Amino acid sequence: MFTVEINGRKIEARNGETILDVLNRAGAKVPTLCHLKGLFPSGACRICSVEVEGFNTLIPSCAYPVQDGMIIKTNTPRVVKARKTIIELLLANHVQDCLYCVRNGDCELQELAAVYGVRERRYPAGPEKRPVDVSSPSIVHDQNKCILCGKCVRTCEEIVGVAAIDFVHRGSKTVIAPAFEFNLNVSSCIGCGQCVLVCPTGALRERSSLKEVTDALQNPEKFVVVQHAPAVSVTLAEEFGLKAGSDADRLLVNALRRLGFDRVFDTAFSADLTIMEEASELVERLQNGGSIPMMTSCSPGWVKFVEQFYPEFIPNLSTCKSPQQMMGAVIKNIFAREQGISPDKIFSVSVMPCTAKKFEAERPEFSHNGYADIDAVLTTRELIRLIRMYGIEFDSLKPDEPDLPFGKRSTAGKLFGGTGGVMEAALRTAYFLITGKEPQKIVFEEVRGLKGIREARVKIADIELGVAVANGIQNAKALLEQIKAGRDDLHFIEVMTCPGGCVGGGGQPFDTCPASIRTRLQALYQIDRNEAVRASHQNPLIQELYDRYLERPLSHRSHELLHTKYTE
Ligand code: HC1
């Protein structure tokens, strides 16, 4: 420990800290555009620069180690002028369409320009406009709005582990792009949208489906059905001034009705259905042979990652469609028939915390009799915009019940929204399928939490299962490499693409703070503690669906509607 001086105040600091770490602890806020806590500091934007006595130049606080006795000043006229100039230069290189930008009012560059009093264009307009890449089903990439902070590059490489984009060219010609400056749709991008979450401007954003959805809602010919993912209801409270971490499930149902949806279903119901099929598939593979370890396949970024980088593991992926796609399939094929509605009149929308779900919905594997399971996917952010656009005061809504027959879930289905949740749900039901008895042990602490890889050995009758949960693709990669090197004690692996699982998905609000992810995860655990139906096979509506239509898990009809096949 040693002491430094910040704006005349003595503050303790430690070896290994950056100046920015100490400033943050001391409450001496400086702006940052390129900084990502925990990742390698790049010092790219220089907006966090401060004056340090004895140094001739300004020092980027995010990238400079603090030293004993430093005298640091964070807002001298020189510092403020430098920051303002940086903002003016960034704006000179930035397309001037703020009023029309999806990040208008929520853009870090715009906010800094306001804070530093940038009121006129000081430098002439920058380079020619570049084409916007709209090739990806998930993400729009607009280089005209890019400020080259590099947060997307570092996130894609260091957090996601894909490295689909990088800096290309040098000097004033530098851009961020996939290899060979190809479009995103032919790059290794897995569509997870973690880059969108960290982009300070609108350079990376989801491909919006708001127009398709609002058109369908206004079309009297269409019967518009919506499902909402497990992670969405434990996130909305943060946005609408309710207590963070409270479950806004029933308010969400009310809001979706007010938006005009004809039916409101819960993806956690079809998560229960996924568990019935997936746990049965696991038991089937264990007892009758099949690729082991079986790996979950409900996270579409992960599926694309395996297809691209580890195709030898494609047979290990569960053949179960994700809950989003299962719900889509039962809506268009069972609900439609029950209601006497032609599937082509149904417009099926899902609200997901995930941008890759847009890609999943467009995959050709996910249609039946020529009808796509899902017609449009909205991210949580898009839903929030829609709620505001329709003038719905979310925090004063009354709770509403979801629609039947696909609106009731077990808490196991809800747990899907966080890392480890699919595993926990599957173990509860696998126990029942193997032994015919209800499991005594419901909570598997070993697979909960946010640690990168969690493992457990679970004894069910005479089977000892080795299970592992990978929190994010980097950790999954480590497991795949262990298996390639000969590890053979694992039977079932859960992988969620995004850190924390869907609660940390790329379609969530622009808040990547680990505390928020933890709060949302805790909300899921709280729901699990509070309710009585805690296993997917206990959901009476799931039992009814099998009795009336699907017969049993892995039946011919189930295979037709609820399973798929991934190929190299
Ligand atoms: Fe997810 Fe899933 S949990 S993938 O994270 O299996 O997006 O929430 O809806 O499909 O249920 C996302 C969340 C979601 C699916 C389920």
Boltz pocket constraint, residues with backbone or C-beta under 6 A from the ligand:
constraints:
  - pocket:
      binder: B
      contacts: [[A, 228], [A, 229], [A, 230], [A, 231], [A, 232], [A, 267], [A, 268], [A, 270], [A, 271], [A, 298], [A, 299], [A, 300], [A, 322], [A, 323], [A, 324], [A, 325], [A, 351], [A, 352], [A, 353], [A, 354], [A, 357], [A, 413], [A, 416], [A, 417], [A, 418], [A, 496], [A, 501], [A, 502], [A, 503], [A, 505]]
      max_distance: 6.0
